[in-house]
């Protein structure tokens, strides 16, 4: 058996030969891209890649076929990446994005819920000079922005304990709005009852489903019956109106004070670091130099490896994905769209090349937004 250093020496020599061949391969890719810019044609030609795979795998031992196939797929994918980047740099009009000026200081902002809800507070933190109006549902917020009644809408998309707010993502796709800002807010729930109530008198708790999930261990420990409300502040308002010591709301401290409830116990959420990410939605797609996050939605061809291939593209560009989740397509049972958030800025050339490649290789791609992410400091 050879010594490890001797083996590594041979590996280094082989890798240097692979490097030389790789540079020659990329040079050929550049020639292909130049030809296609003049004569037309798609960068990805599936029949060509299938033919290449079939040809190159004929003489490979069976026990190494999968390994060599993976190497070939990676080589062809990064070759396409090089072509897309080169073509978009030469012809920026290949990626059509209607980027409009951003509303950083809107006059009128809508949110879901009542005053002193967490969405109301997120509005104040994002847009301190704006007039705020609460709506009965998230869909009403989207419709108001879509119809031009509101400049901006603020809605939650994700909680660190309860997870993704799927309805909001569905509304983003349904109404075609875009994300202009994102803000992570610290959520500290209280259990609050009418005057004269106590933890011993309470039998049931009312709140938004997400808030109930964020406090499920506390609720289970006390044996409370749960009732869902459209919003945490709505729950506080209704409990105050009922004036029943057996009923309590899970809401913010601000909501309890506004609606005249006694705070029976603070910090009842299960996690010590409970946070919700809110987004601002607008009619227009915008991008600014300070943006550090991009969101998009895509659908994929129903073939083996399509999701892997699309996700690998992000790694090819050195881009960090921060979120991915799937949602079912309404008109196509057991088919899905994928929402993806990643670090970046729509003004960056590499990010634009990444998006251009996805538009050429996925069934559908829509950029949801390029935006800055701010975060409230925890008080715990």
NORNOR-V978476 format. One record per residue. N is the residue number from 1. RES is the residue in one small letter. PSI is psi in radians with two decimals (NA if undefined). Layout:
# NORNOR-V978476
N_RES_PSI ; N_RES_PSI
This chain:
# NORNOR-V978476
1_x_2.35 ; 2_x_2.73 ; 3_x_2.62 ; 4_x_-0.65 ; 5_x_-0.61 ; 6_x_-0.72 ; 7_x_-0.75 ; 8_x_-0.59 ; 9_x_-0.75 ; 10_x_-0.69 ; 11_x_-0.76 ; 12_x_-0.72 ; 13_x_-0.74 ; 14_x_-0.75 ; 15_x_-0.61 ; 16_x_-0.64 ; 17_x_-0.68 ; 18_x_-0.68 ; 19_x_-0.78 ; 20_x_-0.76 ; 21_x_-0.63 ; 22_x_-0.77 ; 23_x_-0.67 ; 24_x_-0.67 ; 25_x_-0.74 ; 26_x_-0.58 ; 27_x_-0.71 ; 28_x_-0.66 ; 29_x_-0.69 ; 30_x_-0.70 ; 31_x_-0.68 ; 32_x_-0.78 ; 33_x_-0.70 ; 34_x_-0.72 ; 35_x_-0.76 ; 36_x_-0.49 ; 37_x_-0.52 ; 38_x_-0.80 ; 39_x_-0.14 ; 40_x_3.01 ; 41_x_2.63 ; 42_x_2.56 ; 43_x_-0.81 ; 44_x_2.03 ; 45_x_1.66 ; 46_x_-0.67 ; 47_x_-0.64 ; 48_x_-0.75 ; 49_x_-0.62 ; 50_x_-0.74 ; 51_x_-0.74 ; 52_x_-0.80 ; 53_x_-0.82 ; 54_x_-0.73 ; 55_x_-0.81 ; 56_x_-0.37 ; 57_x_-0.05 ; 58_x_-0.69 ; 59_x_0.25 ; 60_x_2.34 ; 61_x_2.52 ; 62_x_-0.65 ; 63_x_-0.19 ; 64_x_0.08 ; 65_x_-0.80 ; 66_x_-0.69 ; 67_x_-0.77 ; 68_x_-0.59 ; 69_x_-0.70 ; 70_x_-0.70 ; 71_x_-0.76 ; 72_x_-0.76 ; 73_x_-0.72 ; 74_x_-0.75 ; 75_x_-0.80 ; 76_x_-0.60 ; 77_x_-0.79 ; 78_x_-0.47 ; 79_x_-0.75 ; 80_x_-0.72 ; 81_x_-0.77 ; 82_x_-0.69 ; 83_x_-0.81 ; 84_x_-0.81 ; 85_x_-0.76 ; 86_x_-0.74 ; 87_x_-0.70 ; 88_x_-0.62 ; 89_x_-0.66 ; 90_x_-0.57 ; 91_x_1.38 ; 92_x_-0.43 ; 93_x_-0.15 ; 94_x_-0.51 ; 95_x_1.89 ; 96_x_1.87 ; 97_x_2.12 ; 98_x_1.49 ; 99_x_2.18 ; 100_x_2.84 ; 101_x_2.55 ; 102_x_2.53 ; 103_x_1.63 ; 104_x_-0.28 ; 105_x_1.14 ; 106_x_2.73 ; 107_x_-0.69 ; 108_x_2.13 ; 109_x_2.28 ; 110_x_2.63 ; 111_x_2.91 ; 112_x_2.17 ; 113_x_-2.82 ; 114_x_2.94 ; 115_x_2.50 ; 116_x_0.13 ; 117_x_2.88 ; 118_x_-0.60 ; 119_x_-0.67 ; 120_x_-0.78 ; 121_x_-0.64 ; 122_x_-0.66 ; 123_x_-0.80 ; 124_x_-0.62 ; 125_x_-0.59 ; 126_x_-0.77 ; 127_x_1.33 ; 128_x_-0.36 ; 129_x_-0.02 ; 130_x_2.65 ; 131_x_2.37 ; 132_x_2.52 ; 133_x_2.29 ; 134_x_2.54 ; 135_x_2.80 ; 136_x_-0.34 ; 137_x_2.85 ; 138_x_-0.62 ; 139_x_-0.65 ; 140_x_-0.62 ; 141_x_-0.82 ; 142_x_-0.76 ; 143_x_-0.67 ; 144_x_-0.71 ; 145_x_-0.78 ; 146_x_-0.69 ; 147_x_-0.02 ; 148_x_0.12 ; 149_x_-0.63 ; 150_x_2.61 ; 151_x_-0.71 ; 152_x_2.60 ; 153_x_2.52 ; 154_x_2.16 ; 155_x_2.70 ; 156_x_2.55 ; 157_x_-0.33 ; 158_x_2.44 ; 159_x_2.49 ; 160_x_-0.32 ; 161_x_-0.85 ; 162_x_-0.24 ; 163_x_-2.73 ; 164_x_2.48 ; 165_x_1.57 ; 166_x_-0.63 ; 167_x_-0.69 ; 168_x_-0.71 ; 169_x_-0.68 ; 170_x_-0.68 ; 171_x_-0.63 ; 172_x_-0.75 ; 173_x_-0.69 ; 174_x_-0.71 ; 175_x_-0.04 ; 176_x_0.47 ; 177_x_2.97 ; 178_x_2.78 ; 179_x_2.26 ; 180_x_-0.39 ; 181_x_2.77 ; 182_x_2.46 ; 183_x_2.26 ; 184_x_2.06 ; 185_x_2.39 ; 186_x_2.28 ; 187_x_2.07 ; 188_x_1.76 ; 189_x_2.58 ; 190_x_2.69 ; 191_x_2.19 ; 192_x_2.41 ; 193_x_3.06 ; 194_x_2.98 ; 195_x_2.29 ; 196_x_-0.13 ; 197_x_2.86 ; 198_x_3.01 ; 199_x_-0.46 ; 200_x_-0.49 ; 201_x_-0.39 ; 202_x_2.29 ; 203_x_-0.46 ; 204_x_2.61 ; 205_x_2.50 ; 206_x_2.40 ; 207_x_3.12 ; 208_x_2.56 ; 209_x_-0.67 ; 210_x_-0.73 ; 211_x_-0.67 ; 212_x_-0.69 ; 213_x_-0.60 ; 214_x_-0.26 ; 215_x_0.38 ; 216_x_-0.57 ; 217_x_-0.71 ; 218_x_-0.76 ; 219_x_-0.77 ; 220_x_-0.70 ; 221_x_-0.66 ; 222_x_-0.08 ; 223_x_0.51 ; 224_x_2.57 ; 225_x_2.38 ; 226_x_2.54 ; 227_x_2.25 ; 228_x_2.41 ; 229_x_2.90 ; 230_x_-0.26 ; 231_x_2.67 ; 232_x_-0.68 ; 233_x_-0.61 ; 234_x_-0.74 ; 235_x_-0.79 ; 236_x_-0.77 ; 237_x_-0.80 ; 238_x_-0.67 ; 239_x_-0.68 ; 240_x_-0.71 ; 241_x_-0.63 ; 242_x_-0.61 ; 243_x_0.79 ; 244_x_2.03 ; 245_x_-0.17 ; 246_x_-0.12 ; 247_x_2.45 ; 248_x_2.83 ; 249_x_2.54 ; 250_x_2.04 ; 251_x_-3.03 ; 252_x_2.80 ; 253_x_-0.65 ; 254_x_-0.69 ; 255_x_-0.71 ; 256_x_-0.77 ; 257_x_-0.73 ; 258_x_-0.70 ; 259_x_0.17 ; 260_x_0.56 ; 261_x_2.68 ; 262_x_2.39 ; 263_x_1.96 ; 264_x_-0.59 ; 265_x_2.43 ; 266_x_2.87 ; 267_x_0.98 ; 268_x_-0.02 ; 269_x_2.62 ; 270_x_-0.69 ; 271_x_2.52 ; 272_x_-0.44 ; 273_x_1.21 ; 274_x_2.05 ; 275_x_2.57 ; 276_x_2.35 ; 277_x_2.13 ; 278_x_2.63 ; 279_x_2.66 ; 280_x_2.24 ; 281_x_2.44 ; 282_x_2.97 ; 283_x_-0.57 ; 284_x_2.59 ; 285_x_2.32 ; 286_x_2.87 ; 287_x_2.40 ; 288_x_2.76 ; 289_x_-0.50 ; 290_x_-0.03 ; 291_x_2.49 ; 292_x_0.21 ; 293_x_2.49 ; 294_x_2.46 ; 295_x_2.51 ; 296_x_2.89 ; 297_x_2.46 ; 298_x_2.74 ; 299_x_2.74 ; 300_x_2.67 ; 301_x_2.52 ; 302_x_1.19 ; 303_x_2.78 ; 304_x_2.28 ; 305_x_0.05 ; 306_x_-0.71 ; 307_x_-0.80 ; 308_x_-0.81 ; 309_x_-0.70 ; 310_x_-0.71 ; 311_x_-0.58 ; 312_x_-0.49 ; 313_x_-0.66 ; 314_x_-0.74 ; 315_x_-0.63 ; 316_x_-0.59 ; 317_x_0.04 ; 318_x_0.56 ; 319_x_2.35 ; 320_x_2.05 ; 321_x_2.31 ; 322_x_-0.28 ; 323_x_2.42 ; 324_x_2.33 ; 325_x_2.77 ; 326_x_2.67 ; 327_x_2.48 ; 328_x_2.55 ; 329_x_2.27 ; 330_x_-0.73 ; 331_x_0.09 ; 332_x_1.54 ; 333_x_2.37 ; 334_x_0.37 ; 335_x_2.66 ; 336_x_2.66 ; 337_x_2.75 ; 338_x_2.17 ; 339_x_2.25 ; 340_x_2.24 ; 341_x_2.49 ; 342_x_2.73 ; 343_x_2.35 ; 344_x_-3.09 ; 345_x_2.31 ; 346_x_-0.26 ; 347_x_-0.19 ; 348_x_2.35 ; 349_x_-0.69 ; 350_x_-0.68 ; 351_x_-0.70 ; 352_x_-0.67 ; 353_x_-0.71 ; 354_x_-0.85 ; 355_x_-0.70 ; 356_x_-0.77 ; 357_x_-0.75 ; 358_x_-0.71 ; 359_x_-0.50 ; 360_x_-0.37 ; 361_x_-0.17 ; 362_x_2.80 ; 363_x_-0.65 ; 364_x_2.41 ; 365_x_2.31 ; 366_x_2.21 ; 367_x_2.12 ; 368_x_-0.50 ; 369_x_2.76 ; 370_x_2.22 ; 371_x_2.81 ; 372_x_2.60 ; 373_x_2.09 ; 374_x_2.85 ; 375_x_2.30 ; 376_x_2.42 ; 377_x_2.40 ; 378_x_2.51 ; 379_x_0.00 ; 380_x_NA
